[in-house]
Amino acid sequence: MRSVSIVCAVLAALFSSIAGAQEPPDPAPTTPVDTVSLPAFEPTREEAVLEGYVDGVVRAHMRAHGTPGVAVSVVMDGRLVFAKGYGAADAALQRPVTGDGTLFRIGSVSKTFIWTSVMLLRDRGLLDLDTDVNEYLEGVQIPDAFGGPITMNHLMAHRAGFEDTFSVFTYRDDSNETLAEALNDTMPKRVYPAGARTSYSNWGSALAAKIVEDVSGVSFEDFLMKEILMPIEMANTTLKGPSTIQANLKSNLAEGVKFSGGAYAADEYMQIGPFAPAGAMASTAEDMAQWMLLHLGGGATGNTRLLSPQSHELMWSRAFSDREAGSDLAHGFMTGFHRGVETFSHGGATSTFYTNMVLVPDLSLGLFISQNATTDRTLVSDLPALVMDHLLAETSIAESPALNDVESPGEYTGQYFANRRSFTQFEKLFSASDLVTVAPGQNNDLIITRNGNAYSYKSVPEASGTFENLRGERVVFGRDQSGKVSHISDASGVHSFDRPGIFNNSSVFNFALGAAFLFSVTTMLGAWRRQGRPSCHKAVGVWLNRADIIIAMCVFIFAGLGVATAATLVTASASALLEYPPVTIVALRVFGLILFVMALGLLISAPLAWTRSGWSAWRKAHHTIFALSMVVLAIMLVAWRVIFSATA
């Protein structure tokens, strides 16, 4: 029975809000390409070749996947190489994307502005990265837990230990609620000691923005505008959402586009209201080139310096040393290696935009790319690596070291479940399918599978617990205090996965629901087979027979509601997030409570079935097993927070 897996797999679809299952047209409609004029210099031959290479990759992908619009900028050696647009900025295909004028929503790339703001305040002696954040917060206080405070270093590394909360996505942009009020209303539980696990947190990032407000004495938006955007001339960048954006920028904002009914259509945009600092910014390719030049310049661009060299050097260092050979975060930037070259990056996604920004100091290279559809994210994910490969084709930069065979693969094998999830609310159910499976391979390797993608990994020399695949992606295993392998950190640097206990194992949940469903089916089949036969049951047996039929029907309804909930969430628009939870979830939780009560009743009735029902031994055994399956299901409904919990 896989109803639980179906329901739990929909969260990613809900975030991306892809409606319908139609394939985009092939080829995609073409519109003029606009290239920003660069009067300050003539591109070198190498730069012209690079631009032509990017043009070819982007256009080929757009034709293959029907991507409506893309914006790209590339900087090298301290200057803008190009910022340009491809395709259309609207569903009607009337507005061509331009590199200097079209604003794309950059999603979580917005967080790099939070972290840079934090370093600005540190540079001025107003903020210490290792001080308890409660000392800076006004109107919000983080409860004590695990015997230690949360610091800014924990927030910047996504190691504060918060559970994930879906509530961030349930606020309208025109909400009158302040950031402090929203943080208090949605405060997640601390589920790990600070520093112990990496778990990407929108809420934790918004908390850092609140600290910027409290330390600076102005709103985050005002701080952003005055201290960052204006000094480095990012005039076409805003924190406001589409419904509240400045009038002079509104007409230049790209539409989020979906493919529906055989044609492109404007899609609804995602709103996050007071949580805007964590993911609401919109910018142009040219403005984002300025942002990349600032960071590649060690905190300065042109004649403007925002961060001291020392602060920027600190920003691009890691605060934690538990996986030095793998990916991690460097004070807010995702950091890893590609072909031996260190990269600093951040991605972003809204319901209708995908964005990626990758900075490569060793190559003096920065690349920004954004697209206004979420039908496929391959281009946004892969273009930076393709450009790096293009530039590194004839270099002698060291490749990754030769990999070793895996010793004792058995200690790593098993399932690991995502730590970026709700632990205490109904939304925990959404994460049940977000897991990593590790199995021993046939070539002294590990086969690691996630989201249906399996890769072979071998051991990285002189890096205990670190493994690399043929794509150069590394994972790092961690151990508990007893020395047993307990968790794994993935190649993104922002996600970790733990071995589940029996009550947090989705396979056990699937088994419990499947068993209850199976015995419900056999109960109904037995009732059907006995129709028309004379009853020799005692009164207790008659009542228990009726109860079994009613309970079986409730199990069917519960399973049906699970399927209906999955269908509702998969097809949900961005506006549906604002009305969360849908009626199907409410009904699912109600029937979950009904099943819980019925399971207790069945358990109590089991002795009566054996002593006073008048049933055959087979029916008594079936009733008892049915009761036990319902009790196990009831336990799992509680463990997975389907009942006796809140929703976001």
JODA-V374105 format. One record per residue. N is the residue number from 1. PSI is psi in degrees with one decimal (* if undefined). OMEGA is omega in radians with two decimals (NA if undefined). Layout:
n=N psi=PSI omega=OMEGA
n=N psi=PSI omega=OMEGA
This chain:
n=1 psi=122.3 omega=-3.03
n=2 psi=23.1 omega=3.14
n=3 psi=-39.8 omega=-3.14
n=4 psi=-44.3 omega=-3.14
n=5 psi=-36.6 omega=3.13
n=6 psi=-47.5 omega=-3.13
n=7 psi=-41.1 omega=-3.02
n=8 psi=-16.7 omega=-3.12
n=9 psi=-2.3 omega=-2.99
n=10 psi=-11.0 omega=-3.04
n=11 psi=-42.9 omega=3.11
n=12 psi=-39.3 omega=3.11
n=13 psi=-34.9 omega=3.13
n=14 psi=-40.1 omega=3.13
n=15 psi=-42.3 omega=-3.10
n=16 psi=-18.2 omega=3.05
n=17 psi=52.9 omega=3.10
n=18 psi=115.0 omega=-3.11
n=19 psi=131.2 omega=3.08
n=20 psi=166.1 omega=-3.11
n=21 psi=17.3 omega=-3.10
n=22 psi=150.0 omega=3.04
n=23 psi=142.6 omega=3.09
n=24 psi=160.5 omega=-3.08
n=25 psi=156.5 omega=3.13
n=26 psi=118.9 omega=0.01
n=27 psi=165.0 omega=3.10
n=28 psi=147.7 omega=3.05
n=29 psi=143.0 omega=-3.13
n=30 psi=145.3 omega=3.07
n=31 psi=164.4 omega=-3.07
n=32 psi=149.0 omega=3.07
n=33 psi=132.1 omega=-3.12
n=34 psi=128.0 omega=3.09
n=35 psi=130.2 omega=-3.14
n=36 psi=134.4 omega=3.10
n=37 psi=133.1 omega=-3.11
n=38 psi=76.7 omega=-3.04
n=39 psi=-16.7 omega=-3.03
n=40 psi=-20.0 omega=-3.12
n=41 psi=159.0 omega=3.01
n=42 psi=133.0 omega=-3.13
n=43 psi=141.9 omega=3.06
n=44 psi=169.2 omega=3.12
n=45 psi=-41.9 omega=-3.13
n=46 psi=-39.4 omega=3.14
n=47 psi=-38.5 omega=3.10
n=48 psi=-39.7 omega=3.10
n=49 psi=-41.8 omega=3.12
n=50 psi=-44.1 omega=3.13
n=51 psi=-41.9 omega=3.10
n=52 psi=-37.6 omega=3.11
n=53 psi=-47.0 omega=3.13
n=54 psi=-43.3 omega=3.10
n=55 psi=-47.4 omega=-3.09
n=56 psi=-44.3 omega=-3.13
n=57 psi=-47.5 omega=-3.08
n=58 psi=-48.0 omega=-3.09
n=59 psi=-39.2 omega=3.12
n=60 psi=-42.5 omega=3.13
n=61 psi=-42.1 omega=-3.13
n=62 psi=-38.7 omega=3.10
n=63 psi=-40.3 omega=-3.06
n=64 psi=-32.3 omega=-3.01
n=65 psi=0.1 omega=3.11
n=66 psi=31.5 omega=3.12
n=67 psi=124.6 omega=-3.05
n=68 psi=-46.0 omega=-3.06
n=69 psi=143.9 omega=-3.13
n=70 psi=141.2 omega=3.01
n=71 psi=136.1 omega=-3.10
n=72 psi=139.5 omega=2.93
n=73 psi=145.5 omega=3.13
n=74 psi=132.3 omega=3.04
n=75 psi=145.8 omega=3.09
n=76 psi=142.6 omega=3.04
n=77 psi=39.0 omega=3.02
n=78 psi=14.6 omega=3.13
n=79 psi=160.8 omega=3.09
n=80 psi=122.6 omega=3.06
n=81 psi=-50.9 omega=3.01
n=82 psi=153.3 omega=2.98
n=83 psi=120.0 omega=-3.01
n=84 psi=165.3 omega=3.13
n=85 psi=155.0 omega=3.11
n=86 psi=137.8 omega=3.04
n=87 psi=-152.1 omega=-2.96
n=88 psi=146.9 omega=3.12
n=89 psi=-1.4 omega=-3.11
n=90 psi=162.7 omega=-3.10
n=91 psi=-27.7 omega=3.13
n=92 psi=-5.8 omega=3.12
n=93 psi=34.8 omega=-3.12
n=94 psi=-26.4 omega=-3.09
n=95 psi=113.2 omega=3.07
n=96 psi=143.9 omega=3.05
n=97 psi=134.6 omega=3.05
n=98 psi=150.6 omega=-3.10
n=99 psi=-28.2 omega=-3.07
n=100 psi=-8.3 omega=-3.04
n=101 psi=-28.7 omega=-3.04
n=102 psi=123.9 omega=3.13
n=103 psi=130.6 omega=3.03
n=104 psi=143.1 omega=3.08
n=105 psi=124.1 omega=-2.95
n=106 psi=3.2 omega=3.04
n=107 psi=-132.1 omega=-3.02
n=108 psi=-6.6 omega=2.96
n=109 psi=-21.4 omega=3.04
n=110 psi=-31.1 omega=-3.08
n=111 psi=-27.3 omega=3.13
n=112 psi=-24.1 omega=3.07
n=113 psi=-33.2 omega=3.04
n=114 psi=-49.6 omega=-3.04
n=115 psi=-34.1 omega=3.08
n=116 psi=-36.4 omega=3.07
n=117 psi=-40.8 omega=3.10
n=118 psi=-44.7 omega=-3.12
n=119 psi=-30.6 omega=3.04
n=120 psi=-45.6 omega=-3.14
n=121 psi=-35.2 omega=3.07
n=122 psi=-41.1 omega=3.13
n=123 psi=-31.4 omega=-3.11
n=124 psi=5.6 omega=3.11
n=125 psi=16.9 omega=-3.09
n=126 psi=-9.6 omega=-3.03
n=127 psi=132.6 omega=3.07
n=128 psi=134.3 omega=-3.02
n=129 psi=-13.7 omega=-3.10
n=130 psi=13.2 omega=3.12
n=131 psi=145.2 omega=3.07
n=132 psi=125.0 omega=-3.09
n=133 psi=-23.4 omega=3.12
n=134 psi=-23.2 omega=3.13
n=135 psi=-18.9 omega=3.14
n=136 psi=-23.8 omega=-3.02
n=137 psi=140.5 omega=3.05
n=138 psi=123.6 omega=3.13
n=139 psi=-3.8 omega=3.09
n=140 psi=133.4 omega=3.08
n=141 psi=135.0 omega=3.14
n=142 psi=123.6 omega=-3.12
n=143 psi=149.1 omega=3.07
n=144 psi=145.5 omega=3.08
n=145 psi=145.6 omega=3.05
n=146 psi=18.2 omega=3.02
n=147 psi=18.8 omega=3.13
n=148 psi=155.9 omega=-3.11
n=149 psi=170.0 omega=2.95
n=150 psi=134.5 omega=3.13
n=151 psi=170.8 omega=3.09
n=152 psi=-34.1 omega=3.08
n=153 psi=-37.9 omega=3.09
n=154 psi=-43.6 omega=-3.14
n=155 psi=-41.7 omega=-3.09
n=156 psi=-23.8 omega=3.11
n=157 psi=6.3 omega=-3.08
n=158 psi=43.4 omega=3.14
n=159 psi=27.2 omega=-3.12
n=160 psi=-18.4 omega=3.12
n=161 psi=13.5 omega=3.13
n=162 psi=145.4 omega=2.88
n=163 psi=161.1 omega=3.11
n=164 psi=149.9 omega=3.10
n=165 psi=131.8 omega=3.13
n=166 psi=-12.5 omega=-3.01
n=167 psi=-23.3 omega=-3.13
n=168 psi=-30.9 omega=-3.03
n=169 psi=15.5 omega=-3.09
n=170 psi=15.9 omega=-3.13
n=171 psi=140.7 omega=3.07
n=172 psi=151.1 omega=3.13
n=173 psi=-25.9 omega=3.13
n=174 psi=16.2 omega=3.11
n=175 psi=141.4 omega=3.08
n=176 psi=-0.8 omega=-3.11
n=177 psi=136.0 omega=3.12
n=178 psi=166.1 omega=3.10
n=179 psi=-40.1 omega=3.12
n=180 psi=-44.4 omega=3.14
n=181 psi=-42.7 omega=-3.13
n=182 psi=-40.3 omega=3.11
n=183 psi=-42.7 omega=3.12
n=184 psi=-38.4 omega=-3.10
n=185 psi=-25.4 omega=-3.02
n=186 psi=14.7 omega=-3.02
n=187 psi=120.5 omega=3.14
n=188 psi=161.0 omega=3.12
n=189 psi=145.6 omega=3.00
n=190 psi=119.0 omega=-3.03
n=191 psi=-8.7 omega=3.06
n=192 psi=150.8 omega=3.01
n=193 psi=142.9 omega=3.14
n=194 psi=130.4 omega=3.14
n=195 psi=-14.7 omega=-3.01
n=196 psi=-38.4 omega=-3.07
n=197 psi=149.0 omega=3.00
n=198 psi=126.0 omega=3.11
n=199 psi=109.2 omega=-3.06
n=200 psi=130.6 omega=-3.02
n=201 psi=110.7 omega=2.99
n=202 psi=-39.7 omega=-3.12
n=203 psi=-44.8 omega=3.13
n=204 psi=-34.9 omega=3.09
n=205 psi=-41.5 omega=3.09
n=206 psi=-34.3 omega=3.07
n=207 psi=-39.4 omega=3.09
n=208 psi=-38.1 omega=3.08
n=209 psi=-36.3 omega=3.09
n=210 psi=-37.3 omega=3.10
n=211 psi=-39.8 omega=3.06
n=212 psi=-43.4 omega=3.11
n=213 psi=-47.2 omega=-3.04
n=214 psi=-35.2 omega=3.14
n=215 psi=-38.8 omega=-3.09
n=216 psi=-24.6 omega=-3.13
n=217 psi=6.5 omega=3.10
n=218 psi=166.0 omega=3.11
n=219 psi=155.6 omega=3.13
n=220 psi=-38.8 omega=-3.14
n=221 psi=-42.4 omega=3.12
n=222 psi=-41.2 omega=3.12
n=223 psi=-45.2 omega=3.14
n=224 psi=-46.6 omega=-3.09
n=225 psi=-48.4 omega=-3.03
n=226 psi=-40.7 omega=-2.98
n=227 psi=-17.8 omega=-3.08
n=228 psi=-61.4 omega=-2.98
n=229 psi=-45.8 omega=-3.12
n=230 psi=-45.9 omega=-3.12
n=231 psi=-33.8 omega=-3.12
n=232 psi=17.4 omega=2.96
n=233 psi=48.6 omega=3.01
n=234 psi=69.7 omega=-3.02
n=235 psi=-18.3 omega=-3.11
n=236 psi=36.4 omega=3.13
n=237 psi=138.3 omega=-3.08
n=238 psi=153.5 omega=3.05
n=239 psi=-10.3 omega=-3.04
n=240 psi=146.6 omega=3.07
n=241 psi=171.9 omega=-3.07
n=242 psi=-30.6 omega=-3.10
n=243 psi=-16.6 omega=-3.09
n=244 psi=7.1 omega=-3.06
n=245 psi=152.1 omega=3.13
n=246 psi=144.6 omega=-3.07
n=247 psi=-36.5 omega=-3.09
n=248 psi=-11.6 omega=3.13
n=249 psi=-19.4 omega=-3.00
n=250 psi=-43.8 omega=-3.08
n=251 psi=-14.8 omega=-3.13
n=252 psi=-0.3 omega=-3.12
n=253 psi=127.3 omega=3.11
n=254 psi=143.1 omega=3.04
n=255 psi=143.0 omega=2.89
n=256 psi=133.5 omega=-3.00
n=257 psi=138.9 omega=3.03
n=258 psi=162.6 omega=3.08
n=259 psi=116.3 omega=-3.04
n=260 psi=134.8 omega=3.10
n=261 psi=29.8 omega=3.11
n=262 psi=7.9 omega=-3.11
n=263 psi=164.9 omega=3.03
n=264 psi=147.3 omega=3.08
n=265 psi=147.1 omega=3.09
n=266 psi=134.1 omega=-3.13
n=267 psi=157.3 omega=3.09
n=268 psi=148.0 omega=-3.12
n=269 psi=153.4 omega=3.13
n=270 psi=138.2 omega=3.13
n=271 psi=141.2 omega=3.09
n=272 psi=7.7 omega=2.98
n=273 psi=-124.3 omega=-3.08
n=274 psi=-14.0 omega=3.10
n=275 psi=14.3 omega=-3.08
n=276 psi=-40.6 omega=-3.12
n=277 psi=-26.3 omega=-3.08
n=278 psi=-9.3 omega=-3.11
n=279 psi=21.3 omega=-3.04
n=280 psi=-1.2 omega=-3.02
n=281 psi=152.1 omega=3.02
n=282 psi=144.2 omega=-3.07
n=283 psi=168.0 omega=3.07
n=284 psi=163.7 omega=3.09
n=285 psi=-38.0 omega=-3.12
n=286 psi=-42.2 omega=3.08
n=287 psi=-41.8 omega=-3.14
n=288 psi=-23.6 omega=3.00
n=289 psi=-40.2 omega=3.07
n=290 psi=-41.6 omega=-3.13
n=291 psi=-41.2 omega=3.12
n=292 psi=-40.1 omega=3.12
n=293 psi=-36.4 omega=3.10
n=294 psi=-47.7 omega=-3.07
n=295 psi=-36.0 omega=3.05
n=296 psi=-24.1 omega=3.09
n=297 psi=15.1 omega=3.09
n=298 psi=31.6 omega=3.13
n=299 psi=6.0 omega=-3.13
n=300 psi=148.1 omega=3.02
n=301 psi=131.9 omega=-3.06
n=302 psi=-128.0 omega=3.12
n=303 psi=10.4 omega=-3.07
n=304 psi=125.1 omega=3.06
n=305 psi=124.5 omega=3.08
n=306 psi=-40.1 omega=-3.12
n=307 psi=144.8 omega=3.04
n=308 psi=153.6 omega=3.10
n=309 psi=-36.4 omega=-3.13
n=310 psi=-42.2 omega=3.14
n=311 psi=-39.6 omega=-3.14
n=312 psi=-35.2 omega=3.07
n=313 psi=-40.5 omega=3.08
n=314 psi=-40.6 omega=-3.12
n=315 psi=-37.2 omega=-3.12
n=316 psi=30.0 omega=2.99
n=317 psi=161.9 omega=-3.12
n=318 psi=138.4 omega=3.12
n=319 psi=-13.5 omega=-3.11
n=320 psi=147.4 omega=-2.99
n=321 psi=21.5 omega=-3.06
n=322 psi=-8.9 omega=3.06
n=323 psi=61.2 omega=-3.07
n=324 psi=-29.1 omega=-3.12
n=325 psi=-3.5 omega=3.13
n=326 psi=-170.9 omega=-3.14
n=327 psi=149.9 omega=3.14
n=328 psi=-163.7 omega=3.06
n=329 psi=139.9 omega=3.08
n=330 psi=86.6 omega=3.14
n=331 psi=51.0 omega=3.04
n=332 psi=-23.9 omega=3.09
n=333 psi=134.4 omega=3.04
n=334 psi=130.6 omega=-3.08
n=335 psi=139.2 omega=3.13
n=336 psi=-160.7 omega=-3.10
n=337 psi=143.1 omega=3.02
n=338 psi=115.3 omega=-3.10
n=339 psi=41.4 omega=3.09
n=340 psi=-0.4 omega=-3.11
n=341 psi=130.8 omega=-3.12
n=342 psi=137.8 omega=3.13
n=343 psi=150.7 omega=3.03
n=344 psi=126.3 omega=-2.97
n=345 psi=170.9 omega=2.95
n=346 psi=138.8 omega=3.07
n=347 psi=169.2 omega=3.12
n=348 psi=147.5 omega=3.10
n=349 psi=135.0 omega=2.92
n=350 psi=-169.8 omega=-3.13
n=351 psi=-20.2 omega=-3.05
n=352 psi=7.0 omega=3.14
n=353 psi=141.0 omega=2.94
n=354 psi=139.3 omega=-3.08
n=355 psi=149.4 omega=3.06
n=356 psi=141.3 omega=3.07
n=357 psi=123.4 omega=-3.11
n=358 psi=129.4 omega=3.13
n=359 psi=134.0 omega=-3.07
n=360 psi=89.3 omega=-3.07
n=361 psi=-38.1 omega=-3.11
n=362 psi=-24.1 omega=3.11
n=363 psi=2.9 omega=-3.04
n=364 psi=39.6 omega=-3.01
n=365 psi=139.0 omega=2.97
n=366 psi=138.2 omega=3.13
n=367 psi=130.3 omega=3.07
n=368 psi=136.3 omega=3.08
n=369 psi=140.1 omega=3.09
n=370 psi=147.5 omega=3.09
n=371 psi=152.3 omega=-3.04
n=372 psi=36.7 omega=3.02
n=373 psi=153.0 omega=-3.11
n=374 psi=25.5 omega=3.12
n=375 psi=-30.8 omega=-3.13
n=376 psi=134.1 omega=-3.10
n=377 psi=12.3 omega=-3.08
n=378 psi=-46.1 omega=-3.09
n=379 psi=-47.5 omega=-3.11
n=380 psi=-38.1 omega=-3.13
n=381 psi=-38.7 omega=-2.94
n=382 psi=-21.6 omega=-3.06
n=383 psi=-44.2 omega=3.13
n=384 psi=-42.8 omega=3.14
n=385 psi=-37.7 omega=3.11
n=386 psi=-41.0 omega=3.11
n=387 psi=-41.7 omega=3.10
n=388 psi=-43.8 omega=3.10
n=389 psi=-39.0 omega=3.11
n=390 psi=-43.3 omega=-3.11
n=391 psi=-28.0 omega=-3.09
n=392 psi=2.0 omega=-3.01
n=393 psi=-35.0 omega=-3.07
n=394 psi=24.7 omega=3.13
n=395 psi=169.7 omega=3.14
n=396 psi=19.2 omega=3.11
n=397 psi=136.4 omega=-3.02
n=398 psi=136.4 omega=3.00
n=399 psi=173.9 omega=3.07
n=400 psi=149.4 omega=-3.14
n=401 psi=160.1 omega=3.08
n=402 psi=138.2 omega=-3.05
n=403 psi=153.1 omega=-3.12
n=404 psi=160.5 omega=3.01
n=405 psi=154.6 omega=-3.13
n=406 psi=125.7 omega=3.05
n=407 psi=139.3 omega=3.13
n=408 psi=58.2 omega=-3.12
n=409 psi=-25.1 omega=-3.09
n=410 psi=-29.3 omega=-3.10
n=411 psi=-13.2 omega=3.13
n=412 psi=-19.1 omega=-2.99
n=413 psi=153.5 omega=3.13
n=414 psi=-170.6 omega=3.12
n=415 psi=143.8 omega=3.11
n=416 psi=130.7 omega=-3.07
n=417 psi=146.0 omega=-3.02
n=418 psi=138.5 omega=3.03
n=419 psi=-15.1 omega=3.04
n=420 psi=84.9 omega=-3.11
n=421 psi=167.3 omega=2.98
n=422 psi=137.8 omega=3.07
n=423 psi=-24.2 omega=-2.97
n=424 psi=-8.7 omega=-3.09
n=425 psi=169.7 omega=-3.13
n=426 psi=-34.2 omega=-3.06
n=427 psi=-7.1 omega=3.00
n=428 psi=-33.3 omega=-3.12
n=429 psi=-31.0 omega=-3.09
n=430 psi=-21.3 omega=-3.04
n=431 psi=0.3 omega=-3.01
n=432 psi=-23.8 omega=3.13
n=433 psi=0.8 omega=3.14
n=434 psi=88.4 omega=-3.04
n=435 psi=162.3 omega=3.05
n=436 psi=131.8 omega=3.10
n=437 psi=129.2 omega=-3.13
n=438 psi=127.2 omega=-3.13
n=439 psi=150.8 omega=3.09
n=440 psi=137.4 omega=3.10
n=441 psi=-178.3 omega=-3.12
n=442 psi=-2.5 omega=-3.08
n=443 psi=43.1 omega=-3.12
n=444 psi=42.8 omega=-3.13
n=445 psi=178.5 omega=3.03
n=446 psi=138.4 omega=3.03
n=447 psi=112.0 omega=-3.09
n=448 psi=125.3 omega=-3.05
n=449 psi=132.8 omega=3.00
n=450 psi=136.7 omega=3.13
n=451 psi=34.4 omega=3.11
n=452 psi=-3.8 omega=-3.13
n=453 psi=120.1 omega=-3.11
n=454 psi=134.5 omega=3.12
n=455 psi=151.1 omega=3.07
n=456 psi=132.6 omega=3.13
n=457 psi=141.0 omega=3.01
n=458 psi=166.9 omega=-2.99
n=459 psi=137.7 omega=3.07
n=460 psi=124.8 omega=-3.11
n=461 psi=142.9 omega=3.05
n=462 psi=29.3 omega=3.08
n=463 psi=85.7 omega=-3.04
n=464 psi=131.2 omega=3.09
n=465 psi=8.3 omega=-3.11
n=466 psi=132.3 omega=-3.08
n=467 psi=148.3 omega=-3.05
n=468 psi=144.7 omega=3.08
n=469 psi=-177.2 omega=-3.08
n=470 psi=-17.9 omega=3.09
n=471 psi=-1.5 omega=-3.10
n=472 psi=7.9 omega=-3.14
n=473 psi=136.6 omega=-3.08
n=474 psi=142.9 omega=2.99
n=475 psi=153.4 omega=-3.11
n=476 psi=126.5 omega=3.09
n=477 psi=143.0 omega=3.08
n=478 psi=161.1 omega=-3.10
n=479 psi=154.0 omega=3.08
n=480 psi=-174.5 omega=-3.06
n=481 psi=-22.5 omega=3.13
n=482 psi=-4.8 omega=3.14
n=483 psi=-0.4 omega=3.13
n=484 psi=144.2 omega=3.09
n=485 psi=124.8 omega=-3.03
n=486 psi=-24.0 omega=-3.07
n=487 psi=168.2 omega=-3.12
n=488 psi=139.2 omega=3.05
n=489 psi=132.8 omega=-3.00
n=490 psi=-177.6 omega=-3.03
n=491 psi=-13.8 omega=3.13
n=492 psi=-26.8 omega=-3.09
n=493 psi=-6.1 omega=-3.07
n=494 psi=2.5 omega=-3.12
n=495 psi=142.7 omega=3.02
n=496 psi=160.7 omega=-3.05
n=497 psi=137.3 omega=-3.12
n=498 psi=151.8 omega=2.98
n=499 psi=134.2 omega=-3.11
n=500 psi=149.2 omega=2.90
n=501 psi=175.8 omega=-3.06
n=502 psi=-33.7 omega=-3.09
n=503 psi=-10.1 omega=3.09
n=504 psi=14.6 omega=-3.11
n=505 psi=116.3 omega=-3.09
n=506 psi=-23.8 omega=3.08
n=507 psi=-37.0 omega=3.08
n=508 psi=-40.9 omega=3.09
n=509 psi=-46.9 omega=3.11
n=510 psi=-42.2 omega=3.13
n=511 psi=-43.3 omega=-3.12
n=512 psi=-45.8 omega=3.13
n=513 psi=-39.6 omega=3.12
n=514 psi=-42.0 omega=3.13
n=515 psi=-44.2 omega=3.12
n=516 psi=-39.5 omega=3.13
n=517 psi=-42.6 omega=-3.13
n=518 psi=-47.4 omega=-3.11
n=519 psi=-21.3 omega=2.99
n=520 psi=-40.8 omega=3.11
n=521 psi=-46.8 omega=-3.13
n=522 psi=-32.0 omega=3.06
n=523 psi=-45.9 omega=-3.14
n=524 psi=-37.7 omega=3.10
n=525 psi=-40.1 omega=3.10
n=526 psi=-41.5 omega=3.11
n=527 psi=-39.5 omega=3.12
n=528 psi=-40.2 omega=-3.12
n=529 psi=-30.1 omega=-3.10
n=530 psi=-3.3 omega=-3.14
n=531 psi=134.9 omega=3.08
n=532 psi=-8.0 omega=3.12
n=533 psi=148.0 omega=3.08
n=534 psi=136.8 omega=-3.11
n=535 psi=131.2 omega=3.05
n=536 psi=20.3 omega=-3.09
n=537 psi=154.3 omega=2.98
n=538 psi=170.8 omega=-3.10
n=539 psi=-40.5 omega=3.12
n=540 psi=-41.1 omega=3.12
n=541 psi=-38.2 omega=3.11
n=542 psi=-45.9 omega=-3.13
n=543 psi=-40.0 omega=3.11
n=544 psi=-35.9 omega=3.10
n=545 psi=-45.3 omega=3.12
n=546 psi=-40.9 omega=3.14
n=547 psi=-42.3 omega=3.13
n=548 psi=-41.6 omega=-3.14
n=549 psi=-44.0 omega=3.14
n=550 psi=-43.8 omega=-3.14
n=551 psi=-41.6 omega=3.11
n=552 psi=-41.6 omega=3.12
n=553 psi=-38.0 omega=3.11
n=554 psi=-35.6 omega=3.07
n=555 psi=-42.5 omega=3.11
n=556 psi=-42.9 omega=-3.14
n=557 psi=-42.0 omega=3.13
n=558 psi=-45.7 omega=3.12
n=559 psi=-40.6 omega=3.11
n=560 psi=-39.0 omega=3.10
n=561 psi=-33.0 omega=3.07
n=562 psi=-44.4 omega=3.10
n=563 psi=-42.3 omega=3.14
n=564 psi=-38.1 omega=3.11
n=565 psi=-43.6 omega=3.11
n=566 psi=-45.5 omega=-3.13
n=567 psi=-39.3 omega=3.14
n=568 psi=-43.7 omega=-3.07
n=569 psi=-37.3 omega=-3.14
n=570 psi=-36.7 omega=-3.10
n=571 psi=7.3 omega=-3.07
n=572 psi=142.9 omega=3.04
n=573 psi=172.6 omega=3.13
n=574 psi=-35.5 omega=-3.13
n=575 psi=-23.9 omega=3.13
n=576 psi=-27.7 omega=3.09
n=577 psi=-32.7 omega=-3.09
n=578 psi=-17.1 omega=3.13
n=579 psi=15.6 omega=-3.12
n=580 psi=140.1 omega=0.07
n=581 psi=150.2 omega=3.08
n=582 psi=165.4 omega=-3.08
n=583 psi=-28.8 omega=3.14
n=584 psi=-36.3 omega=3.10
n=585 psi=-41.1 omega=3.09
n=586 psi=-46.3 omega=-3.14
n=587 psi=-39.5 omega=3.12
n=588 psi=-42.5 omega=-3.13
n=589 psi=-36.7 omega=3.10
n=590 psi=-47.5 omega=3.14
n=591 psi=-26.3 omega=3.01
n=592 psi=-41.6 omega=3.08
n=593 psi=-41.3 omega=3.11
n=594 psi=-44.5 omega=3.13
n=595 psi=-36.4 omega=3.12
n=596 psi=-47.8 omega=3.13
n=597 psi=-42.7 omega=-3.13
n=598 psi=-35.2 omega=3.11
n=599 psi=-41.2 omega=3.09
n=600 psi=-41.4 omega=3.11
n=601 psi=-41.8 omega=3.11
n=602 psi=-41.9 omega=-3.13
n=603 psi=-42.9 omega=3.13
n=604 psi=-32.0 omega=-3.07
n=605 psi=-13.5 omega=-3.06
n=606 psi=-46.5 omega=3.10
n=607 psi=-36.3 omega=3.13
n=608 psi=-37.0 omega=3.13
n=609 psi=-35.1 omega=-3.10
n=610 psi=-27.1 omega=-3.00
n=611 psi=-24.8 omega=-2.97
n=612 psi=10.4 omega=-3.06
n=613 psi=-27.8 omega=-3.04
n=614 psi=13.7 omega=-3.11
n=615 psi=165.6 omega=2.99
n=616 psi=163.8 omega=3.13
n=617 psi=-37.0 omega=3.13
n=618 psi=-45.7 omega=-3.12
n=619 psi=-37.3 omega=3.10
n=620 psi=-44.0 omega=3.14
n=621 psi=-42.5 omega=3.14
n=622 psi=-44.5 omega=3.13
n=623 psi=-41.5 omega=-3.12
n=624 psi=-44.0 omega=3.13
n=625 psi=-39.7 omega=3.07
n=626 psi=-43.9 omega=3.13
n=627 psi=-43.4 omega=-3.14
n=628 psi=-40.1 omega=3.12
n=629 psi=-36.9 omega=3.12
n=630 psi=-36.2 omega=3.11
n=631 psi=-43.1 omega=3.09
n=632 psi=-42.4 omega=3.10
n=633 psi=-42.0 omega=3.13
n=634 psi=-41.1 omega=3.11
n=635 psi=-42.0 omega=-3.13
n=636 psi=-32.5 omega=3.07
n=637 psi=-36.4 omega=3.08
n=638 psi=-45.4 omega=-3.09
n=639 psi=-36.1 omega=-3.12
n=640 psi=12.0 omega=3.00
n=641 psi=25.4 omega=3.03
n=642 psi=-34.5 omega=3.10
n=643 psi=165.1 omega=-3.13
n=644 psi=41.9 omega=3.13
n=645 psi=169.2 omega=3.07
n=646 psi=165.4 omega=2.97
n=647 psi=164.1 omega=3.14
n=648 psi=* omega=NA
